[in-house]
Amino acid sequence: MSDGFQQGLALHKQGKLAEAEAIYRTVLAGQPAHFGALHLMGMIQYQKGAPAEAIDWYRRAIAADSRVPDVHSNLGLAQHELKQYEAALASYAEALRLRPANPEALTNRGNILQDLRRFAEAIESYDRALALRPAFPLAHNNRGNALRSIGRLPEALQAYERALQLAPDYAQALDNRGRVLRELKRFDEAALCFERLLAVAPQTAYGPGLLLDTRLQCCDWRNYEAASQAIVAAVGRGERADAPFSFLSHAADPAPQLACAKSFAAAEYPGRPLALRPRRRGDRMRLAYVSADFHEHATAYLTAELFETHDRERFEVTAISYGPDDRSPMRTRLIRAFDRFVDVRDKTDREAAALIDELEIDIAVDLKGYTADNRAGIFSHRGAPLQVAYLGFPGTMGVPFIDYVIADRHVIPDRLAPHYSEKIVRLPDSYQVNDRARRIAEQAPSRGEAGLPETGFVFCSFNNNYKIRPAIFDIWMRLLKAVEGSVLWLLQDNPVAVENLRREAQARGVSAGRLVFAPRVDLPAHLARHRLADLFLDTLPYNAHTTASDALWAGLPLVTLCGESFASRVAASLLHAARLHELVTESLADYEALALKLATTPALLAGYRRRLEAERLAVPLFDTARFRRHIETAFAAMHERQRRGEPPASFDVTEAA
């Protein structure tokens, strides 16, 4: 090697990239085919964040000497960065041909296979790497990611824990271990993991939000107000302190929710829009609903009848499914409900978007938003000329690739519209669809069978435990004290939450035995047991959504408190559409007063029950045909604007539609 090249190499190892690059260029001016200088010029470009330039240098190095496996591996890294997946696999294949015992190349190959959603092959590649180097934390961690992606959670947890045995401060493995513990509902252990993560890597993206949300999942309210305020302030500074869905559950103001969504999307979904093929002017509009939830899931319980009853003379309706096939009756029903049911679990986001384009979909509807198991990345590639957010995520997505959000005048009134990046389409009743075919079991359990006392008033809140907040819980405990013999019936989500809620009750002077917990059961049985309750108490800042519809469908009155964000206004929307607007309150004091009045005025509460029973099938909330006409009018208006070459614009659908 020349002295000049050695000098450049020394500077390169010291991180002095500009100086090293200058020397490599001098070497190449005299020796254009100098392999080392060509290869390391590629590495410098990659280190500078210029993978396309790196690829050019690596190819020149390979032209000079194709026998060095490392240059093929590095070429694969740069190609992976640019999402040139097949080319990257070919580069790693050549690197492994030249050096089969190469754990780094095998691990990097596994990473590409994961991005291609070829998880079984990825696991095989990691296994080969670990056979060569058992003490390889990166390979263990990435193997855990692949296992988690196919639902093998206990094995994924073992992989992350092996990585942490080898590297206790490995931030990515701590993050992943905490997330899989959450999926296993081991929230107390997950919280400890995130505490450790923030101690090791305080700037970890979304770390503070993950820790707070994990504590909320098990009703651990230590330092809640201060933690929430700190996260909101960090989001206001442009930091990625929380992800949008968990942020909704504690940030009450829609302005920071927009900021959170924008920063999240900019980091996570930098998709490249497709060049769409021209759409044919057929008789029917092509509509696609995109979701992971076409199985036994709350979204399916609400939407199934809508899918079945769409006007097939006007609409061709496709399901784009990327969730599991649970082989349930609901899955079977949904497959039959659509004109076309397409499973894209094995496709990349871009491939799924390309398929939407190939199917010439006019409007693609995202039913997930930023909720769990979403693939917003599909929409980032814009496979349809119009893309719409609906139902799953009660907030703004903060992205340019979602054109409209479907709402109503209650969830997004005019004064809150500036906090949404989408154009707003307001339906005349509630934005939420309902399925009138939701069956209520004929036989409800007895109070004793449900663990309830035989007499006494039953307050209930079947919301997920993470929605319960100290201020609301304070009111609930005061209600129990004020209504002799009453109990509070809650959903049993995880053992730690039960323990914490009972302790919180005792700290407020209420016997832990006055909290009764309902285990999860199938939907018909769950709806039937609502008959044992007297009044549903809503939560804030994240209301009951599907849970509220369940209560009203089962004939159980609900008291809500309306906030400023979409998530905190849903129950108000539902109650207005159920013609029970009197049960909507605007302050904590009014919420408490109304709940107490209903609990202590039997005739008043009985009147609301009778109204629900008598009018259930007549109110707009449960008139699926009426809802279908309204949302079809909305889709048609969006489509017509687009066909005229006009940009998306907000509008209201009238009741006459």
URVENLIN-V121782 format. One record per residue. N is the residue number from 1. RES is the residue in one small letter. SS is DSSP state (alpha for helix, beta for strand, coil for the rest). Layout:
BEGIN
N:RES:SS
N:RES:SS
END
This chain:
BEGIN
1:m:coil
2:s:coil
3:d:alpha
4:g:alpha
5:f:alpha
6:q:alpha
7:q:alpha
8:g:alpha
9:l:alpha
10:a:alpha
11:l:alpha
12:h:alpha
13:k:alpha
14:q:coil
15:g:coil
16:k:coil
17:l:alpha
18:a:alpha
19:e:alpha
20:a:alpha
21:e:alpha
22:a:alpha
23:i:alpha
24:y:alpha
25:r:alpha
26:t:alpha
27:v:alpha
28:l:alpha
29:a:alpha
30:g:alpha
31:q:coil
32:p:coil
33:a:coil
34:h:coil
35:f:alpha
36:g:alpha
37:a:alpha
38:l:alpha
39:h:alpha
40:l:alpha
41:m:alpha
42:g:alpha
43:m:alpha
44:i:alpha
45:q:alpha
46:y:alpha
47:q:alpha
48:k:coil
49:g:coil
50:a:coil
51:p:alpha
52:a:alpha
53:e:alpha
54:a:alpha
55:i:alpha
56:d:alpha
57:w:alpha
58:y:alpha
59:r:alpha
60:r:alpha
61:a:alpha
62:i:alpha
63:a:alpha
64:a:alpha
65:d:coil
66:s:coil
67:r:coil
68:v:coil
69:p:alpha
70:d:alpha
71:v:alpha
72:h:alpha
73:s:alpha
74:n:alpha
75:l:alpha
76:g:alpha
77:l:alpha
78:a:alpha
79:q:alpha
80:h:alpha
81:e:alpha
82:l:coil
83:k:coil
84:q:coil
85:y:alpha
86:e:alpha
87:a:alpha
88:a:alpha
89:l:alpha
90:a:alpha
91:s:alpha
92:y:alpha
93:a:alpha
94:e:alpha
95:a:alpha
96:l:alpha
97:r:alpha
98:l:alpha
99:r:coil
100:p:coil
101:a:coil
102:n:coil
103:p:alpha
104:e:alpha
105:a:alpha
106:l:alpha
107:t:alpha
108:n:alpha
109:r:alpha
110:g:alpha
111:n:alpha
112:i:alpha
113:l:alpha
114:q:alpha
115:d:alpha
116:l:coil
117:r:coil
118:r:coil
119:f:alpha
120:a:alpha
121:e:alpha
122:a:alpha
123:i:alpha
124:e:alpha
125:s:alpha
126:y:alpha
127:d:alpha
128:r:alpha
129:a:alpha
130:l:alpha
131:a:alpha
132:l:alpha
133:r:coil
134:p:coil
135:a:coil
136:f:coil
137:p:alpha
138:l:alpha
139:a:alpha
140:h:alpha
141:n:alpha
142:n:alpha
143:r:alpha
144:g:alpha
145:n:alpha
146:a:alpha
147:l:alpha
148:r:alpha
149:s:alpha
150:i:coil
151:g:coil
152:r:coil
153:l:alpha
154:p:alpha
155:e:alpha
156:a:alpha
157:l:alpha
158:q:alpha
159:a:alpha
160:y:alpha
161:e:alpha
162:r:alpha
163:a:alpha
164:l:alpha
165:q:alpha
166:l:alpha
167:a:coil
168:p:coil
169:d:coil
170:y:coil
171:a:alpha
172:q:alpha
173:a:alpha
174:l:alpha
175:d:alpha
176:n:alpha
177:r:alpha
178:g:alpha
179:r:alpha
180:v:alpha
181:l:alpha
182:r:alpha
183:e:alpha
184:l:coil
185:k:coil
186:r:coil
187:f:alpha
188:d:alpha
189:e:alpha
190:a:alpha
191:a:alpha
192:l:alpha
193:c:alpha
194:f:alpha
195:e:alpha
196:r:alpha
197:l:alpha
198:l:alpha
199:a:alpha
200:v:alpha
201:a:coil
202:p:coil
203:q:coil
204:t:coil
205:a:coil
206:y:coil
207:g:alpha
208:p:alpha
209:g:alpha
210:l:alpha
211:l:alpha
212:l:alpha
213:d:alpha
214:t:alpha
215:r:alpha
216:l:alpha
217:q:alpha
218:c:coil
219:c:coil
220:d:coil
221:w:coil
222:r:coil
223:n:coil
224:y:alpha
225:e:alpha
226:a:alpha
227:a:alpha
228:s:alpha
229:q:alpha
230:a:alpha
231:i:alpha
232:v:alpha
233:a:alpha
234:a:alpha
235:v:alpha
236:g:alpha
237:r:coil
238:g:coil
239:e:coil
240:r:coil
241:a:coil
242:d:coil
243:a:coil
244:p:alpha
245:f:alpha
246:s:alpha
247:f:alpha
248:l:alpha
249:s:coil
250:h:coil
251:a:coil
252:a:coil
253:d:coil
254:p:alpha
255:a:alpha
256:p:alpha
257:q:alpha
258:l:alpha
259:a:alpha
260:c:alpha
261:a:alpha
262:k:alpha
263:s:alpha
264:f:alpha
265:a:alpha
266:a:alpha
267:a:alpha
268:e:alpha
269:y:coil
270:p:coil
271:g:coil
272:r:coil
273:p:coil
274:l:coil
275:a:coil
276:l:coil
277:r:coil
278:p:coil
279:r:coil
280:r:coil
281:r:coil
282:g:coil
283:d:coil
284:r:coil
285:m:beta
286:r:beta
287:l:beta
288:a:beta
289:y:beta
290:v:beta
291:s:beta
292:a:coil
293:d:coil
294:f:coil
295:h:coil
296:e:coil
297:h:coil
298:a:alpha
299:t:alpha
300:a:alpha
301:y:alpha
302:l:alpha
303:t:alpha
304:a:alpha
305:e:alpha
306:l:alpha
307:f:alpha
308:e:alpha
309:t:alpha
310:h:coil
311:d:coil
312:r:coil
313:e:coil
314:r:coil
315:f:beta
316:e:beta
317:v:beta
318:t:beta
319:a:beta
320:i:beta
321:s:beta
322:y:coil
323:g:coil
324:p:coil
325:d:coil
326:d:coil
327:r:coil
328:s:coil
329:p:alpha
330:m:alpha
331:r:alpha
332:t:alpha
333:r:alpha
334:l:alpha
335:i:alpha
336:r:alpha
337:a:alpha
338:f:coil
339:d:coil
340:r:beta
341:f:beta
342:v:beta
343:d:beta
344:v:coil
345:r:coil
346:d:coil
347:k:coil
348:t:coil
349:d:alpha
350:r:alpha
351:e:alpha
352:a:alpha
353:a:alpha
354:a:alpha
355:l:alpha
356:i:alpha
357:d:alpha
358:e:alpha
359:l:coil
360:e:coil
361:i:coil
362:d:coil
363:i:beta
364:a:beta
365:v:beta
366:d:beta
367:l:coil
368:k:coil
369:g:coil
370:y:coil
371:t:coil
372:a:coil
373:d:coil
374:n:coil
375:r:coil
376:a:alpha
377:g:alpha
378:i:alpha
379:f:alpha
380:s:alpha
381:h:coil
382:r:coil
383:g:coil
384:a:coil
385:p:coil
386:l:beta
387:q:beta
388:v:beta
389:a:beta
390:y:coil
391:l:coil
392:g:coil
393:f:coil
394:p:coil
395:g:coil
396:t:coil
397:m:coil
398:g:coil
399:v:coil
400:p:coil
401:f:coil
402:i:coil
403:d:coil
404:y:beta
405:v:beta
406:i:beta
407:a:beta
408:d:beta
409:r:coil
410:h:coil
411:v:coil
412:i:coil
413:p:coil
414:d:alpha
415:r:alpha
416:l:alpha
417:a:alpha
418:p:alpha
419:h:alpha
420:y:coil
421:s:coil
422:e:coil
423:k:beta
424:i:beta
425:v:beta
426:r:beta
427:l:beta
428:p:coil
429:d:coil
430:s:coil
431:y:coil
432:q:coil
433:v:coil
434:n:coil
435:d:coil
436:r:coil
437:a:coil
438:r:coil
439:r:coil
440:i:coil
441:a:coil
442:e:coil
443:q:coil
444:a:coil
445:p:coil
446:s:coil
447:r:coil
448:g:coil
449:e:coil
450:a:coil
451:g:coil
452:l:coil
453:p:coil
454:e:coil
455:t:coil
456:g:coil
457:f:coil
458:v:beta
459:f:beta
460:c:beta
461:s:beta
462:f:coil
463:n:coil
464:n:coil
465:n:alpha
466:y:alpha
467:k:alpha
468:i:coil
469:r:coil
470:p:alpha
471:a:alpha
472:i:alpha
473:f:alpha
474:d:alpha
475:i:alpha
476:w:alpha
477:m:alpha
478:r:alpha
479:l:alpha
480:l:alpha
481:k:alpha
482:a:alpha
483:v:coil
484:e:coil
485:g:coil
486:s:coil
487:v:beta
488:l:beta
489:w:beta
490:l:beta
491:l:beta
492:q:coil
493:d:coil
494:n:coil
495:p:alpha
496:v:alpha
497:a:alpha
498:v:alpha
499:e:alpha
500:n:alpha
501:l:alpha
502:r:alpha
503:r:alpha
504:e:alpha
505:a:alpha
506:q:alpha
507:a:alpha
508:r:coil
509:g:coil
510:v:coil
511:s:coil
512:a:alpha
513:g:alpha
514:r:alpha
515:l:beta
516:v:beta
517:f:beta
518:a:beta
519:p:coil
520:r:coil
521:v:coil
522:d:coil
523:l:alpha
524:p:alpha
525:a:alpha
526:h:alpha
527:l:alpha
528:a:alpha
529:r:alpha
530:h:alpha
531:r:alpha
532:l:alpha
533:a:coil
534:d:coil
535:l:beta
536:f:beta
537:l:beta
538:d:coil
539:t:coil
540:l:coil
541:p:coil
542:y:coil
543:n:coil
544:a:coil
545:h:coil
546:t:alpha
547:t:alpha
548:a:alpha
549:s:alpha
550:d:alpha
551:a:alpha
552:l:alpha
553:w:alpha
554:a:coil
555:g:coil
556:l:coil
557:p:coil
558:l:beta
559:v:beta
560:t:beta
561:l:beta
562:c:coil
563:g:coil
564:e:coil
565:s:coil
566:f:alpha
567:a:alpha
568:s:alpha
569:r:coil
570:v:alpha
571:a:alpha
572:a:alpha
573:s:alpha
574:l:alpha
575:l:alpha
576:h:alpha
577:a:alpha
578:a:coil
579:r:coil
580:l:coil
581:h:alpha
582:e:alpha
583:l:alpha
584:v:beta
585:t:beta
586:e:coil
587:s:coil
588:l:alpha
589:a:alpha
590:d:alpha
591:y:alpha
592:e:alpha
593:a:alpha
594:l:alpha
595:a:alpha
596:l:alpha
597:k:alpha
598:l:alpha
599:a:alpha
600:t:alpha
601:t:coil
602:p:alpha
603:a:alpha
604:l:alpha
605:l:alpha
606:a:alpha
607:g:alpha
608:y:alpha
609:r:alpha
610:r:alpha
611:r:alpha
612:l:alpha
613:e:alpha
614:a:alpha
615:e:alpha
616:r:coil
617:l:coil
618:a:coil
619:v:coil
620:p:alpha
621:l:alpha
622:f:alpha
623:d:coil
624:t:alpha
625:a:alpha
626:r:alpha
627:f:alpha
628:r:alpha
629:r:alpha
630:h:alpha
631:i:alpha
632:e:alpha
633:t:alpha
634:a:alpha
635:f:alpha
636:a:alpha
637:a:alpha
638:m:alpha
639:h:alpha
640:e:alpha
641:r:alpha
642:q:alpha
643:r:alpha
644:r:coil
645:g:coil
646:e:coil
647:p:coil
648:p:coil
649:a:coil
650:s:coil
651:f:beta
652:d:beta
653:v:coil
654:t:coil
655:e:coil
656:a:coil
657:a:coil
END
